[in-house]
């Protein structure tokens, strides 16, 4: 069952190259993940991007987690 939080992640042709964004705004999921991987805290990100909400950041993490949750087939 899809999380309601994931509705915050949008994909629109012609916006940010069709990549997943947050609530139709021009900030990509990848942009936020890169900030987090560089060590930025939720508070720092929210301060630098005041149009984002804490739930947006949680949606980014959930989206990324679901993208990596797939079966890996190995050659025998």
C-alpha positions in Angstrom: 0.0 0.0 0.0 1.4 3.4 -1.0 2.1 5.8 1.8 0.1 9.0 1.8 3.4 10.9 2.3 4.5 9.8 -1.1 1.9 12.0 -2.7 4.3 14.8 -2.0 6.7 13.4 -4.6 5.6 14.5 -8.1 6.8 13.8 -11.6 5.8 16.3 -14.3 7.0 16.2 -17.9 9.0 19.3 -18.7 9.7 20.1 -15.1 13.3 19.3 -13.9 13.7 17.0 -16.8 10.8 14.8 -15.7 12.7 13.8 -12.5 10.9 13.3 -9.2 10.3 16.7 -7.4 8.7 17.8 -4.1 5.1 19.0 -4.4 5.5 20.2 -8.0 8.2 22.6 -7.0 11.6 22.9 -8.8 13.6 21.0 -6.2 14.3 17.4 -7.1 14.4 14.4 -4.7 18.0 14.0 -5.8 18.8 17.5 -4.7 17.6 16.9 -1.2 19.2 13.5 -0.9 22.5 15.1 -1.9 22.2 17.7 0.8 21.5 15.0 3.3 24.4 12.8 2.2 26.7 15.9 2.5 25.7 16.1 6.2 22.9 18.7 6.1 20.4 18.3 8.9 16.7 18.6 8.5 16.8 21.9 10.3 19.5 23.2 8.0 17.6 22.2 4.8 14.4 23.7 6.1 16.2 26.9 6.9 17.8 27.1 3.5 14.6 26.1 1.6 11.7 27.7 3.6 9.1 26.4 1.2 9.9 22.8 2.2 8.3 21.1 5.2 9.5 18.4 7.5 7.0 15.9 5.8 8.6 16.7 2.5 12.0 15.5 3.8 10.5 12.4 5.2 8.8 11.8 1.8 12.1 12.0 0.1 13.6 9.4 2.4 10.6 7.1 2.0 10.7 7.5 -1.8 14.4 6.7 -1.9 13.9 3.6 0.3 11.2 2.3 -1.9 13.4 2.8 -5.0 16.0 0.5 -3.6 13.6 -2.2 -2.4 13.6 -4.6 -5.3 14.6 -8.2 -6.0 18.1 -8.7 -7.2 18.6 -11.6 -9.6 22.0 -13.2 -9.6 23.5 -15.2 -12.4 24.3 -18.8 -11.3 
